[in-house]
């Protein structure tokens, strides 16, 4: 199956109707020095109540794809192609005003750094309340009351007293809760969380992720989790799409992918994670560096770093790793990988 086709990944039993369909999405940035191919033909879908993790290293295109969904990329220099359908409506065909109306009540996003995302000269209550003033025409008094309710909802202690405090007066974990309050103010159908636990200690990370899952259970929203943290993915996600060099290279349920990776890149990510039982052993990092997105290698973009690559006479016809681009295809039921030799990685026969 190619990446431009509909995602067949198995959903968890509790997932509801389809909320989002991303089809053959391309995002490139045209610069004087060349074209940066940040996202290269990815497709996936998100159901109501589902948590989809998009996993990859920095520069893999995961955050850019989320920004394309939100409609917050400057065009130009960005050039966006493909389709992004929210509840059946193509966001890329909408006007700027129509997209603005979707942001908030339809799709909302938590950004990586809460401190830089919050305005330092306004109180957190004012910033949370702005959602109600702008989208619902609420008065200042009503907006402040709703801000306190939201701060209570995201478990900020003494919300009524702290509503007039400023961002610098909050800890990193509490600032992230303020950001969550802002993003859920209008009860979005989809929440995109872009590295929501970056720079937080492990205990606070767990609290933030527990909060997001509790809110998801309350509202039934779909959750897209953008991260490089395999531990977070394993704890909270239902399905995972692994990205490398702007492409989805593996897709499936978290249990399946983490139990037995079907792509050499995913295999490398798993091997590089410290294991408690391997005390004293050496980590196995992935050799080399991610490619320059303005000069992606021909064939499989991962082949320069891949232990399974086959070149020249060692390769099967039409499956030479440095020449032939591997399509994202089903390798076992419910699992897809973009590797010519995924069956070898998995140790199974081709489907």
DRENDO-1510 file (C-alpha; in Angstrom, 1 decimal, always signed):
<recs>
REC; n; res; u; v; w
REC; 1; UNK; +0.0; +0.0; +0.0 .
REC; 2; UNK; +1.3; +3.5; -0.8 .
REC; 3; UNK; +1.4; +6.3; +1.6 .
REC; 4; UNK; -1.2; +8.2; -0.4 .
REC; 5; UNK; -3.9; +5.6; +0.4 .
REC; 6; UNK; -6.3; +5.4; +3.3 .
REC; 7; UNK; -4.9; +4.3; +6.6 .
REC; 8; UNK; -6.1; +0.7; +7.4 .
REC; 9; UNK; -4.4; +0.6; +10.9 .
REC; 10; UNK; -6.5; -1.3; +13.4 .
REC; 11; UNK; -8.2; +1.0; +15.9 .
REC; 12; UNK; -8.9; +0.3; +19.5 .
REC; 13; UNK; -12.4; -1.0; +20.2 .
REC; 14; UNK; -13.6; +2.2; +21.9 .
REC; 15; UNK; -12.7; +4.5; +19.1 .
REC; 16; UNK; -15.6; +6.3; +17.5 .
REC; 17; UNK; -16.2; +7.9; +14.1 .
REC; 18; UNK; -13.6; +9.3; +11.8 .
REC; 19; UNK; -12.5; +12.9; +12.7 .
REC; 20; UNK; -9.5; +13.5; +10.6 .
REC; 21; UNK; -8.1; +12.2; +7.3 .
REC; 22; UNK; -4.7; +13.3; +6.1 .
REC; 23; UNK; -4.1; +12.2; +2.5 .
REC; 24; UNK; -0.8; +12.4; +0.6 .
REC; 25; UNK; +0.3; +15.5; +2.5 .
REC; 26; UNK; +3.4; +17.3; +1.1 .
REC; 27; UNK; +4.9; +20.4; +2.7 .
REC; 28; UNK; +8.0; +22.0; +1.2 .
REC; 29; UNK; +9.8; +25.3; +1.8 .
REC; 30; UNK; +11.2; +26.9; -1.2 .
REC; 31; UNK; +14.4; +28.9; -0.5 .
REC; 32; UNK; +17.1; +30.5; -2.5 .
REC; 33; UNK; +19.4; +27.7; -1.5 .
REC; 34; UNK; +17.0; +25.0; -2.7 .
REC; 35; UNK; +13.8; +23.2; -1.7 .
REC; 36; UNK; +13.4; +21.7; +1.8 .
REC; 37; UNK; +11.0; +18.7; +1.6 .
REC; 38; UNK; +9.7; +18.7; +5.2 .
REC; 39; UNK; +6.8; +16.4; +4.7 .
REC; 40; UNK; +6.8; +14.0; +1.8 .
REC; 41; UNK; +3.4; +12.3; +1.0 .
REC; 42; UNK; +2.1; +11.1; +4.4 .
REC; 43; UNK; -1.3; +9.7; +5.1 .
REC; 44; UNK; -3.1; +8.8; +8.3 .
REC; 45; UNK; -6.5; +9.1; +10.0 .
REC; 46; UNK; -7.7; +9.8; +13.5 .
REC; 47; UNK; -10.9; +8.4; +15.1 .
REC; 48; UNK; -13.0; +9.9; +17.9 .
REC; 49; UNK; -11.4; +8.8; +21.2 .
REC; 50; UNK; -8.2; +7.6; +19.6 .
REC; 51; UNK; -4.7; +8.6; +20.6 .
REC; 52; UNK; -2.3; +8.5; +17.6 .
REC; 53; UNK; +1.4; +9.1; +18.3 .
REC; 54; UNK; +3.6; +10.5; +15.6 .
REC; 55; UNK; +7.1; +9.5; +16.6 .
REC; 56; UNK; +10.4; +10.6; +15.2 .
REC; 57; UNK; +13.7; +12.4; +15.7 .
REC; 58; UNK; +14.0; +16.2; +15.4 .
REC; 59; UNK; +13.7; +17.2; +11.7 .
REC; 60; UNK; +11.5; +14.2; +10.8 .
REC; 61; UNK; +8.6; +16.5; +9.8 .
REC; 62; UNK; +6.2; +15.5; +12.6 .
REC; 63; UNK; +5.8; +19.1; +13.9 .
REC; 64; UNK; +5.5; +20.6; +10.4 .
REC; 65; UNK; +2.7; +18.2; +9.6 .
REC; 66; UNK; +0.8; +19.2; +12.7 .
REC; 67; UNK; +1.3; +22.9; +11.8 .
REC; 68; UNK; -0.1; +22.2; +8.4 .
REC; 69; UNK; -3.2; +20.7; +10.0 .
REC; 70; UNK; -3.6; +23.8; +12.2 .
REC; 71; UNK; -3.2; +26.1; +9.2 .
REC; 72; UNK; -0.4; +28.2; +10.9 .
REC; 73; UNK; +2.3; +27.8; +8.3 .
REC; 74; UNK; +3.1; +30.9; +6.3 .
REC; 75; UNK; +2.3; +30.3; +2.6 .
REC; 76; UNK; +4.7; +31.2; +1.0 .
REC; 77; UNK; +7.5; +30.1; +1.8 .
REC; 78; UNK; +5.6; +26.9; +2.6 .
REC; 79; UNK; +3.9; +25.0; -0.3 .
REC; 80; UNK; +1.3; +22.6; +0.9 .
REC; 81; UNK; -0.3; +19.9; -1.2 .
REC; 82; UNK; -2.6; +17.0; -0.6 .
REC; 83; UNK; -5.8; +16.9; +1.5 .
REC; 84; UNK; -6.5; +17.4; +5.2 .
REC; 85; UNK; -10.2; +16.5; +5.9 .
REC; 86; UNK; -11.7; +17.4; +9.2 .
REC; 87; UNK; -15.1; +15.8; +9.6 .
REC; 88; UNK; -15.2; +15.5; +5.8 .
REC; 89; UNK; -14.3; +19.1; +5.0 .
REC; 90; UNK; -10.9; +19.8; +3.3 .
REC; 91; UNK; -9.1; +22.3; +5.4 .
REC; 92; UNK; -6.7; +23.2; +2.6 .
REC; 93; UNK; -9.6; +24.3; +0.4 .
REC; 94; UNK; -10.9; +26.7; +3.1 .
REC; 95; UNK; -10.4; +30.4; +3.3 .
REC; 96; UNK; -8.2; +31.8; +6.0 .
REC; 97; UNK; -11.3; +32.9; +7.9 .
REC; 98; UNK; -12.9; +29.5; +7.6 .
REC; 99; UNK; -9.7; +27.9; +9.0 .
REC; 100; UNK; -9.7; +30.3; +11.9 .
REC; 101; UNK; -13.2; +29.2; +12.8 .
REC; 102; UNK; -12.1; +25.6; +12.9 .
REC; 103; UNK; -9.1; +26.4; +15.2 .
REC; 104; UNK; -10.3; +26.2; +18.8 .
REC; 105; UNK; -13.7; +24.5; +18.7 .
REC; 106; UNK; -12.6; +22.0; +16.0 .
REC; 107; UNK; -8.8; +21.5; +16.3 .
REC; 108; UNK; -6.6; +22.9; +19.0 .
REC; 109; UNK; -2.9; +22.5; +19.6 .
REC; 110; UNK; -0.5; +22.5; +22.6 .
REC; 111; UNK; +2.9; +23.8; +21.6 .
REC; 112; UNK; +6.3; +22.6; +22.9 .
REC; 113; UNK; +7.4; +25.5; +25.1 .
REC; 114; UNK; +4.7; +26.8; +27.4 .
REC; 115; UNK; +6.7; +29.8; +28.6 .
REC; 116; UNK; +7.5; +31.1; +25.1 .
REC; 117; UNK; +3.9; +30.4; +24.0 .
REC; 118; UNK; +2.3; +32.5; +26.8 .
REC; 119; UNK; +2.4; +36.3; +26.7 .
REC; 120; UNK; +4.5; +37.5; +29.7 .
REC; 121; UNK; +2.7; +40.8; +30.0 .
REC; 122; UNK; -0.8; +39.4; +30.4 .
REC; 123; UNK; -2.2; +37.3; +33.3 .
REC; 124; UNK; -2.9; +33.7; +32.6 .
REC; 125; UNK; -6.6; +34.3; +33.4 .
REC; 126; UNK; -6.7; +37.0; +30.7 .
REC; 127; UNK; -5.1; +34.7; +28.2 .
REC; 128; UNK; -7.4; +31.8; +28.9 .
REC; 129; UNK; -10.4; +34.1; +28.9 .
REC; 130; UNK; -9.5; +35.5; +25.5 .
REC; 131; UNK; -10.8; +32.3; +23.9 .
REC; 132; UNK; -14.3; +33.1; +25.2 .
REC; 133; UNK; -14.1; +36.8; +24.4 .
REC; 134; UNK; -13.0; +36.2; +20.8 .
REC; 135; UNK; -15.1; +33.1; +19.9 .
REC; 136; UNK; -18.1; +33.5; +22.1 .
REC; 137; UNK; -18.3; +37.3; +22.7 .
REC; 138; UNK; -18.1; +36.8; +26.5 .
REC; 139; UNK; -17.7; +39.8; +28.8 .
REC; 140; UNK; -14.5; +40.2; +30.7 .
REC; 141; UNK; -16.2; +39.1; +33.9 .
REC; 142; UNK; -17.7; +36.0; +32.3 .
REC; 143; UNK; -14.5; +35.2; +30.6 .
REC; 144; UNK; -12.6; +35.4; +33.9 .
REC; 145; UNK; -15.1; +33.2; +35.6 .
REC; 146; UNK; -14.8; +30.5; +32.9 .
REC; 147; UNK; -11.0; +30.8; +33.1 .
REC; 148; UNK; -11.1; +30.0; +36.8 .
REC; 149; UNK; -13.3; +27.0; +36.0 .
REC; 150; UNK; -10.8; +25.8; +33.4 .
REC; 151; UNK; -7.9; +26.2; +35.7 .
REC; 152; UNK; -9.8; +24.1; +38.3 .
REC; 153; UNK; -10.5; +21.5; +35.6 .
REC; 154; UNK; -6.8; +21.1; +34.7 .
REC; 155; UNK; -6.0; +20.9; +38.4 .
REC; 156; UNK; -4.2; +24.2; +39.1 .
REC; 157; UNK; -4.4; +24.6; +42.9 .
REC; 158; UNK; -6.1; +27.8; +44.2 .
REC; 159; UNK; -7.3; +28.7; +40.7 .
REC; 160; UNK; -9.5; +31.6; +42.0 .
REC; 161; UNK; -6.4; +33.2; +43.6 .
REC; 162; UNK; -3.9; +32.4; +40.8 .
REC; 163; UNK; -6.1; +33.5; +37.9 .
REC; 164; UNK; -4.5; +37.0; +38.0 .
REC; 165; UNK; -0.9; +35.7; +38.2 .
REC; 166; UNK; +1.5; +36.0; +35.3 .
REC; 167; UNK; +3.3; +33.1; +33.4 .
REC; 168; UNK; +6.6; +33.6; +35.2 .
REC; 169; UNK; +4.9; +33.0; +38.5 .
REC; 170; UNK; +4.1; +29.4; +37.6 .
REC; 171; UNK; +6.3; +26.3; +37.5 .
REC; 172; UNK; +6.9; +24.6; +34.1 .
REC; 173; UNK; +4.3; +21.9; +34.9 .
REC; 174; UNK; +1.7; +24.5; +35.9 .
REC; 175; UNK; +2.4; +26.6; +32.8 .
REC; 176; UNK; +1.8; +23.5; +30.7 .
REC; 177; UNK; -1.5; +23.1; +32.5 .
REC; 178; UNK; -2.4; +26.7; +31.6 .
REC; 179; UNK; -1.7; +25.9; +28.0 .
REC; 180; UNK; -3.9; +22.8; +28.2 .
REC; 181; UNK; -6.7; +25.0; +29.7 .
REC; 182; UNK; -6.4; +27.4; +26.8 .
REC; 183; UNK; -6.5; +24.6; +24.2 .
REC; 184; UNK; -9.6; +22.8; +25.7 .
REC; 185; UNK; -11.5; +26.0; +26.4 .
REC; 186; UNK; -13.8; +25.5; +23.4 .
REC; 187; UNK; -14.1; +21.7; +23.7 .
REC; 188; UNK; -12.1; +20.8; +20.6 .
REC; 189; UNK; -12.9; +17.7; +18.6 .
REC; 190; UNK; -9.1; +17.1; +18.1 .
REC; 191; UNK; -6.2; +18.1; +20.3 .
REC; 192; UNK; -2.7; +18.1; +18.9 .
REC; 193; UNK; +0.0; +17.9; +21.6 .
REC; 194; UNK; +3.4; +18.8; +20.2 .
REC; 195; UNK; +6.1; +17.5; +22.7 .
REC; 196; UNK; +3.8; +18.4; +25.6 .
REC; 197; UNK; +6.2; +17.1; +28.3 .
REC; 198; UNK; +9.5; +18.6; +26.9 .
REC; 199; UNK; +11.8; +20.0; +29.7 .
REC; 200; UNK; +9.5; +18.6; +32.5 .
REC; 201; UNK; +10.7; +16.2; +35.1 .
REC; 202; UNK; +9.5; +12.6; +35.0 .
REC; 203; UNK; +6.9; +13.0; +37.7 .
REC; 204; UNK; +5.4; +16.1; +36.1 .
REC; 205; UNK; +5.4; +14.5; +32.7 .
REC; 206; UNK; +3.3; +11.6; +34.1 .
REC; 207; UNK; +0.9; +14.1; +35.6 .
REC; 208; UNK; +0.5; +16.1; +32.4 .
REC; 209; UNK; -0.1; +12.9; +30.3 .
REC; 210; UNK; -2.6; +11.6; +32.9 .
REC; 211; UNK; -4.5; +14.9; +32.7 .
REC; 212; UNK; -4.7; +14.7; +28.9 .
REC; 213; UNK; -6.0; +11.2; +29.0 .
REC; 214; UNK; -8.6; +12.1; +31.6 .
REC; 215; UNK; -9.8; +15.0; +29.5 .
REC; 216; UNK; -9.9; +12.7; +26.5 .
REC; 217; UNK; -12.1; +10.2; +28.4 .
REC; 218; UNK; -14.4; +13.1; +29.5 .
REC; 219; UNK; -14.8; +14.6; +26.0 .
REC; 220; UNK; -14.2; +11.8; +23.5 .
REC; 221; UNK; -11.7; +14.0; +21.6 .
REC; 222; UNK; -9.1; +12.6; +19.3 .
REC; 223; UNK; -5.5; +13.1; +20.4 .
REC; 224; UNK; -2.5; +13.4; +18.2 .
REC; 225; UNK; +0.7; +13.2; +20.2 .
REC; 226; UNK; +3.8; +14.5; +18.5 .
REC; 227; UNK; +6.9; +13.2; +20.4 .
REC; 228; UNK; +10.3; +11.5; +20.3 .
REC; 229; UNK; +9.7; +9.9; +23.7 .
REC; 230; UNK; +9.1; +6.2; +23.3 .
REC; 231; UNK; +8.1; +5.8; +26.9 .
REC; 232; UNK; +5.3; +8.4; +26.6 .
REC; 233; UNK; +4.0; +6.7; +23.4 .
REC; 234; UNK; +4.0; +3.3; +25.1 .
REC; 235; UNK; +2.1; +4.6; +28.1 .
REC; 236; UNK; -0.7; +6.6; +26.4 .
REC; 237; UNK; -1.1; +5.9; +22.6 .
REC; 238; UNK; -3.3; +3.4; +20.8 .
REC; 239; UNK; -1.6; +3.6; +17.4 .
REC; 240; UNK; +1.7; +5.0; +16.2 .
REC; 241; UNK; +3.1; +6.4; +13.0 .
REC; 242; UNK; +6.9; +6.5; +12.9 .
REC; 243; UNK; +8.3; +9.3; +10.7 .
REC; 244; UNK; +11.8; +9.7; +9.1 .
REC; 245; UNK; +12.9; +12.3; +6.6 .
REC; 246; UNK; +9.4; +13.6; +6.1 .
REC; 247; UNK; +7.9; +10.1; +5.4 .
REC; 248; UNK; +5.9; +7.6; +7.5 .
REC; 249; UNK; +8.1; +4.6; +7.6 .
REC; 250; UNK; +6.0; +2.4; +9.9 .
REC; 251; UNK; +2.5; +2.4; +11.2 .
REC; 252; UNK; +0.5; +0.1; +13.4 .
REC; 253; UNK; -0.8; -0.4; +17.0 .
REC; 254; UNK; +1.6; +0.6; +19.7 .
REC; 255; UNK; +1.6; -3.0; +21.1 .
REC; 256; UNK; +2.5; -4.5; +17.7 .
REC; 257; UNK; +5.2; -1.9; +16.7 .
REC; 258; UNK; +6.9; -1.9; +20.1 .
REC; 259; UNK; +6.8; -5.7; +20.4 .
REC; 260; UNK; +8.4; -6.3; +17.0 .
REC; 261; UNK; +9.5; -3.4; +14.8 .
REC; 262; UNK; +8.9; -3.8; +11.1 .
REC; 263; UNK; +11.3; -1.1; +9.9 .
REC; 264; UNK; +15.0; -0.8; +10.6 .
REC; 265; UNK; +14.6; +2.8; +11.8 .
REC; 266; UNK; +12.0; +1.8; +14.3 .
REC; 267; UNK; +14.2; -1.2; +15.3 .
REC; 268; UNK; +17.1; +1.2; +15.8 .
REC; 269; UNK; +15.0; +3.6; +18.0 .
REC; 270; UNK; +13.9; +0.7; +20.2 .
REC; 271; UNK; +17.5; -0.6; +20.5 .
REC; 272; UNK; +18.8; +2.8; +21.6 .
REC; 273; UNK; +16.5; +3.0; +24.6 .
REC; 274; UNK; +18.2; +2.1; +28.0 .
REC; 275; UNK; +16.9; -1.1; +29.5 .
REC; 276; UNK; +16.8; -1.8; +33.2 .
REC; 277; UNK; +17.8; -5.4; +32.8 .
REC; 278; UNK; +20.8; -4.5; +30.6 .
REC; 279; UNK; +22.7; -2.7; +33.4 .
REC; 280; UNK; +26.3; -2.2; +32.5 .
REC; 281; UNK; +25.7; -2.9; +28.9 .
REC; 282; UNK; +26.3; -0.4; +26.0 .
REC; 283; UNK; +23.5; +1.4; +24.2 .
REC; 284; UNK; +23.2; +0.8; +20.5 .
REC; 285; UNK; +22.7; +4.2; +18.8 .
REC; 286; UNK; +21.7; +4.5; +15.2 .
REC; 287; UNK; +24.8; +5.2; +13.2 .
REC; 288; UNK; +25.1; +8.4; +11.2 .
REC; 289; UNK; +22.8; +11.5; +11.2 .
REC; 290; UNK; +19.3; +12.2; +9.9 .
REC; 291; UNK; +19.5; +13.5; +6.3 .
REC; 292; UNK; +19.4; +17.1; +5.2 .
REC; 293; UNK; +15.8; +17.6; +4.0 .
REC; 294; UNK; +17.1; +19.7; +1.2 .
REC; 295; UNK; +19.2; +16.8; -0.1 .
REC; 296; UNK; +17.4; +13.6; +0.9 .
REC; 297; UNK; +19.2; +10.5; -0.4 .
REC; 298; UNK; +17.8; +8.6; -3.4 .
REC; 299; UNK; +16.0; +5.4; -2.8 .
REC; 300; UNK; +15.1; +4.7; +0.8 .
REC; 301; UNK; +16.1; +7.8; +2.8 .
REC; 302; UNK; +17.3; +5.6; +5.7 .
REC; 303; UNK; +19.6; +3.4; +3.6 .
REC; 304; UNK; +22.9; +5.2; +4.5 .
REC; 305; UNK; +22.3; +4.3; +8.2 .
REC; 306; UNK; +20.6; +0.9; +7.7 .
REC; 307; UNK; +22.1; -2.4; +8.8 .
REC; 308; UNK; +19.6; -4.3; +6.5 .
REC; 309; UNK; +20.3; -2.4; +3.3 .
REC; 310; UNK; +21.0; -4.3; +0.1 .
REC; 311; UNK; +22.9; -2.7; -2.7 .
REC; 312; UNK; +24.0; -3.9; -6.2 .
REC; 313; UNK; +24.0; -7.6; -6.7 .
REC; 314; UNK; +22.8; -8.2; -3.1 .
REC; 315; UNK; +19.4; -6.5; -3.9 .
REC; 316; UNK; +16.4; -8.1; -5.4 .
REC; 317; UNK; +15.2; -6.7; -8.7 .
REC; 318; UNK; +13.4; -3.4; -8.2 .
REC; 319; UNK; +14.4; -3.4; -4.5 .
REC; 320; UNK; +17.8; -1.8; -4.4 .
REC; 321; UNK; +17.8; +0.4; -1.3 .
REC; 322; UNK; +19.9; +3.2; -2.7 .
REC; 323; UNK; +17.8; +3.5; -5.9 .
REC; 324; UNK; +14.2; +2.3; -5.4 .
REC; 325; UNK; +11.9; +4.1; -3.0 .
REC; 326; UNK; +10.1; +1.6; -0.8 .
REC; 327; UNK; +6.3; +2.1; -0.6 .
REC; 328; UNK; +4.5; +2.0; +2.7 .
REC; 329; UNK; +2.9; -1.4; +2.5 .
REC; 330; UNK; +1.2; -4.0; +4.6 .
REC; 331; UNK; +3.8; -6.5; +5.9 .
REC; 332; UNK; +1.6; -8.4; +8.4 .
REC; 333; UNK; -2.1; -7.8; +9.1 .
REC; 334; UNK; -2.7; -4.4; +10.6 .
REC; 335; UNK; +0.9; -3.3; +10.2 .
REC; 336; UNK; +2.6; -1.3; +7.5 .
REC; 337; UNK; +6.3; -0.5; +6.8 .
REC; 338; UNK; +8.2; +1.3; +4.1 .
REC; 339; UNK; +11.0; -1.1; +3.7 .
REC; 340; UNK; +11.9; -3.5; +0.9 .
REC; 341; UNK; +13.0; -6.1; +3.4 .
REC; 342; UNK; +10.5; -5.7; +6.3 .
REC; 343; UNK; +9.8; -9.4; +6.3 .
REC; 344; UNK; +13.5; -10.0; +7.0 .
REC; 345; UNK; +13.4; -7.4; +9.9 .
REC; 346; UNK; +10.3; -9.1; +11.3 .
REC; 347; UNK; +11.4; -12.6; +10.5 .
REC; 348; UNK; +8.1; -13.5; +8.7 .
REC; 349; UNK; +7.0; -14.3; +5.2 .
REC; 350; UNK; +5.5; -11.7; +3.0 .
REC; 351; UNK; +1.8; -11.1; +3.2 .
</recs>
